[in-house]
Amino acid sequence: MRNAFLITVSAIGATIVLSSGPANAEKWDMPMAYSATNFHSATGAAFAECITTGTGGAIEVVTHPSGSLFKGADIKRAVQTGQAPIGERLLSGHQNENALFGFDSVPFLATSFDDAAKLWKAAKPTLTKVLDDQNLVLLYAVPWPPQGLYFKKEVNSVADMKGIKFRSYNTATARLAELAGMLPVTIEAAEISQAFATGVAESMISSGSTGYDRKVWESLTHFYEVDAWLPRNYVMVNKDVWGATSKANQNVIRGCAELAEYAGTWRAVEYTQFTLNGLKAGGMTVGPAGPELVSDLKEIGETMTSEWLQKSGADGKAIVDAFKAMK
C-alpha cells in the first residue's frame, strides 16, 4: 500500500504544474500524538512524503510523532496560533470546547467501518465550517478501529468496574467512566505504557491498535470487543499558511490528502484483526463482551447519546438524522 501510495504521488507531481521549486522551499513541521509505528503516524509520514515529492521540494513536511513537538492536547492550539503550520489530532479530543467534535464518539451510533464512513460524510461539512471559523483548514480524517475495553481483571458487568482507575482521552471517555463508577484519569497516548505499569491507570477504552502499539499486555489481561465507536484522527493546516500557499501546491496537498484518507482507512481495516491477534499473542484474553456487560453499556450509551444531542443542538441532530438517512 505504501508503494502504491507513493507511485500515485509521482503521478500527481507529473500532472500538476509546480509554482515554486526547492529554492523557495518551506519546512512544515507536523506534530503528531501517536508513536511512529502507529498506522496513523505511518499514514501521516506517507502524506508528508507525498507533499514533499508532489511540490518538487517547495514544501517539505517533517512529521514529529509521539507528542515530541507538542503534546496531543496542545497540537490543535499550536496549529491555530501558527506555532506549527500543520498537525494531526484526535477530533473528539476537542469535545470539551464544542460538542460537535464528539460526533464520532457517540456510543453505539456507528459501530462498523461502513457506518463510520457514512457518519463522517454526514458530519464533514459541519466540522469543516467549525474548523474554518477557528483558523483551520481540514485536510483529511482517518478512523481508528472499533473501540474495546481493556482491564487487568475479568469484567462481566458495569458493577465489576466500580472504583477502577480509567484512562480517558476525551469528554466521552471521561463521562463513560463516571457513569460506570470508574475514576477517569486523563492520559495522553504517549504515556499509556508508563501509566499502566505504575498503576496510575488500570483500564481504558481504545482500539486494538493502541493496545498493541503500547504492549499493554505487560500490565493488562483482558480486552473486550464492544465496538463502542470508531473515533477519527484528522489533519489540519493553519488557515493563514494555507492562504499563502500557491493554488498549484494547494492542489498537490489536497490530492495527497485524498490518498491519505483512503490509505489510512485501508490500514485501519487491515490492522484491526492483526492487532487483536497481537494482543492474544501477548497473553491477553480477547473476545466479545458478555451479555450482561453489553446490556449495561448500552444503557450508558443511551444516556450519553441523549446528553450529546442536547449539547450539540440542531447541528448535532442534523448530523445524526443525515447519517440515519443513509442507512
C-alpha positions in Angstrom: 0.0 0.0 0.0 2.8 2.4 0.8 4.5 1.8 -2.5 1.2 2.2 -4.4 0.6 5.4 -2.4 4.0 6.9 -3.5 3.6 5.8 -7.1 0.3 7.8 -7.2 2.2 10.7 -5.6 4.6 10.7 -8.5 1.6 10.8 -10.9 0.2 13.8 -9.0 3.6 15.6 -9.3 3.7 14.8 -13.0 0.3 16.3 -13.8 0.4 19.4 -11.7 2.5 22.5 -12.7 4.5 23.4 -9.7 4.5 27.1 -8.8 7.8 27.0 -6.9 11.0 24.9 -6.6 13.5 24.0 -3.9 15.0 27.4 -4.0 11.8 28.7 -2.2 11.5 25.7 0.0 9.4 25.9 3.1 9.6 23.5 6.0 6.4 22.5 7.6 6.8 20.7 11.0 3.8 18.4 11.6 3.3 17.4 15.3 1.5 14.1 15.9 0.4 12.5 19.2 1.0 8.8 18.4 4.1 6.6 18.1 5.9 6.4 14.8 4.8 2.8 14.4 1.1 3.6 14.8 -0.8 3.3 11.5 -2.0 6.9 11.8 1.6 8.1 12.0 2.6 5.9 9.1 -0.2 7.4 7.1 1.0 10.9 8.1 4.6 10.1 7.1 3.5 8.9 3.7 1.3 12.0 3.4 4.3 14.2 4.3 6.4 12.5 1.7 3.7 12.9 -0.9 3.6 16.7 -0.4 7.4 17.0 -0.4 7.6 14.9 -3.6 4.5 16.5 -5.3 5.6 20.0 -4.7 9.1 19.3 -6.0 10.5 20.1 -2.6 8.9 23.5 -2.4 7.1 22.4 0.8 9.0 19.9 3.0 6.7 18.4 5.6 8.5 16.8 8.6 6.5 14.7 11.0 7.1 14.6 14.8 5.3 11.6 16.3 4.8 10.6 19.9 4.0 14.1 21.0 7.7 15.0 20.6 7.0 18.5 19.3 3.7 19.3 21.1 1.7 17.0 23.3 -1.6 15.7 21.9 -3.8 18.1 23.8 -1.7 21.1 22.6 -1.5 20.3 18.9 -4.7 22.0 17.7 -3.9 25.2 19.6 -0.4 25.2 18.2 -1.7 25.0 14.6 -4.4 27.6 15.2 -1.9 30.1 16.5 0.8 29.4 13.9 3.3 27.7 16.2 3.1 24.8 13.8 1.7 25.1 10.3 0.1 21.6 10.2 -0.7 18.9 12.6 -2.7 15.8 13.4 -5.1 15.4 16.4 -8.0 13.2 17.6 -11.2 15.1 16.6 -13.1 14.1 19.8 -10.2 15.5 21.8 -11.8 18.9 21.4 -15.3 17.9 22.6 -14.9 20.0 25.7 -14.8 23.1 23.6 -17.6 22.2 21.1 -19.8 19.1 21.5 -19.8 18.7 17.7 -16.2 17.4 17.8 -17.6 14.4 19.6 -19.9 13.2 16.8 -17.8 10.1 16.3 -17.8 9.1 20.0 -21.5 8.8 20.5 -21.7 5.2 21.9 -23.1 2.6 19.5 -24.2 5.1 16.9 -21.6 4.0 14.2 -20.0 0.6 15.2 -18.5 -0.5 11.9 -16.2 1.0 9.3 -19.1 1.3 6.8 -21.2 3.2 9.3 -18.3 5.3 10.4 -17.7 6.3 6.7 -21.4 7.3 6.4 -21.3 9.3 9.7 -18.2 11.1 8.5 -19.9 12.0 5.3 -22.8 13.4 7.3 -20.6 15.4 9.7 -17.8 16.6 7.4 -19.4 19.8 6.1 -20.3 21.0 9.6 -16.9 20.1 11.0 -15.2 21.8 8.1 -17.1 25.0 8.9 -16.4 24.8 12.6 -12.7 24.4 11.9 -12.6 27.2 9.3 -14.1 29.5 12.0 -11.1 28.5 14.2 -8.5 29.5 11.6 -8.0 25.8 10.5 -8.4 24.0 7.2 -9.4 20.4 7.3 -7.3 18.2 5.0 -8.3 14.6 5.8 -9.5 12.3 8.6 -8.9 8.6 9.2 -10.9 6.3 11.6 -9.5 4.2 14.4 -10.6 0.5 14.6 -13.7 -0.1 16.8 -13.1 0.7 20.4 -13.0 -2.0 23.1 -12.5 -2.2 26.8 -9.1 -3.1 28.4 -8.9 -4.3 32.0 -6.4 -6.1 34.3 -9.1 -8.5 35.5 -12.2 -10.3 34.2 -15.2 -8.0 34.0 -18.7 -9.2 33.4 -20.8 -6.2 34.3 -20.6 -2.5 34.9 -20.8 -3.3 38.6 -17.4 -5.0 38.3 -15.9 -1.7 37.1 -16.6 0.3 40.2 -13.5 2.2 41.5 -11.2 1.2 38.7 -8.8 3.9 37.5 -9.8 4.5 33.9 -7.6 6.2 31.2 -9.7 8.9 29.5 -8.7 10.7 26.3 -11.8 12.9 25.6 -15.0 14.1 27.2 -16.9 11.0 26.1 -14.5 8.6 27.7 -14.4 10.6 31.0 -18.2 10.5 31.0 -18.3 6.8 30.3 -16.0 6.3 33.3 -18.2 8.4 35.6 -21.4 6.5 34.6 -19.7 3.2 35.1 -18.5 4.2 38.6 -14.9 4.3 37.5 -12.3 7.0 38.2 -11.3 8.9 35.0 -7.6 9.9 34.6 -6.5 11.9 31.6 -3.5 10.3 30.0 -2.1 11.0 26.5 -1.3 8.1 24.2 2.4 8.5 24.5 2.1 8.0 28.3 -0.1 4.9 28.3 2.6 2.2 28.9 4.0 4.1 31.9 0.6 4.8 33.3 -0.4 1.2 33.3 3.0 0.0 34.6 2.9 2.3 37.5 -0.8 1.9 38.4 -1.9 5.4 37.5 -4.5 3.7 35.3 -5.9 0.2 35.3 -8.3 0.3 32.3 -9.2 2.1 29.2 -11.4 2.1 26.1 -9.4 2.1 22.9 -8.7 0.2 19.8 -6.7 -2.9 19.5 -4.2 -0.8 17.6 -3.4 1.4 20.6 -3.0 -1.6 23.0 -0.8 -3.4 20.5 1.4 -0.4 19.8 1.9 0.1 23.6 2.3 -3.6 24.5 -0.3 -3.2 27.2 -0.3 -7.0 27.8 2.7 -6.2 30.0 0.2 -4.7 32.5 -3.3 -5.7 31.4 -5.0 -9.0 30.9 -8.4 -8.7 29.2 -9.7 -6.9 26.0 -13.5 -6.9 25.4 -14.7 -6.3 21.9 -17.7 -3.9 22.4 -17.3 -1.9 19.2 -18.5 1.2 21.0 -17.4 3.7 18.3 -14.8 4.5 15.7 -13.2 7.9 16.6 -11.2 9.8 13.9 -7.8 11.5 13.8 -7.7 14.4 11.5 -5.0 16.5 9.8 -5.4 20.3 9.8 -3.4 23.2 8.4 -3.3 26.8 9.6 -5.7 28.9 7.5 -3.2 31.7 7.1 -0.5 29.3 6.0 -2.9 27.7 3.6 -3.9 31.1 2.1 -0.3 31.9 1.5 0.3 28.6 -0.4 0.0 28.7 -4.2 -3.0 27.2 -5.8 -0.8 24.6 -7.5 0.7 23.4 -4.2 -2.8 23.5 -2.6 -3.9 21.1 -5.3 -1.0 18.8 -4.6 -1.8 18.8 -0.9 -5.5 18.1 -1.5 -4.5 15.2 -3.8 -2.2 13.8 -1.1 -4.9 14.3 1.5 -7.4 12.2 -0.5 -4.8 9.5 -0.9 -4.0 9.6 2.8 -7.6 9.3 3.8 -8.1 6.3 1.6 -4.8 4.6 2.5 -5.3 5.3 6.3 -8.8 3.9 6.3 -7.5 0.8 4.4 -4.7 0.4 7.1 -7.3 0.7 9.9 -9.4 -2.1 8.4 -6.4 -4.4 7.8 -4.8 -3.5 11.2 -7.9 -4.4 13.2 -7.7 -8.2 13.3 -3.9 -8.1 13.2 -3.7 -6.1 16.4 -6.3 -8.3 18.1 -4.2 -11.3 17.2 -1.2 -9.4 18.6 -2.9 -8.9 21.9 -3.7 -12.6 22.1 -0.1 -13.5 21.3 1.0 -11.2 24.1 -1.1 -13.3 26.5 -4.3 -11.3 26.8 -7.8 -12.8 26.8 -9.5 -11.3 23.8 -13.2 -11.7 22.8 -16.7 -10.2 22.8 -18.1 -8.8 26.0 -20.7 -10.9 27.8 -24.5 -10.2 27.6 -24.8 -8.5 30.9 -21.9 -6.2 30.2 -23.2 -5.4 26.7 -26.7 -4.6 28.2 -25.2 -2.4 30.9 -23.0 -0.5 28.4 -26.0 0.1 26.1 -27.9 1.7 28.9 -24.9 4.0 29.5 -24.8 4.6 25.7 -28.4 5.8 25.7 -27.7 8.3 28.5 -24.6 9.6 26.7 -26.4 9.9 23.3 -29.1 11.9 24.9 -26.6 14.2 26.6 -24.6 14.7 23.4 -27.7 15.6 21.4 -28.7 18.1 24.0 -25.2 19.7 24.0 -24.7 19.7 20.2 -28.1 21.2 19.4 -29.6 21.5 16.0 -26.3 20.8 14.2 -25.8 17.6 16.1 -29.3 16.4 15.4 -28.8 17.2 11.7 -25.7 15.1 11.6 -27.4 12.1 13.2 -30.5 12.5 11.0 -28.4 12.7 7.9 -26.4 9.6 9.0 -29.6 7.6 9.7 -31.0 8.5 6.3 -28.0 6.8 4.7 -28.6 3.5 6.5 
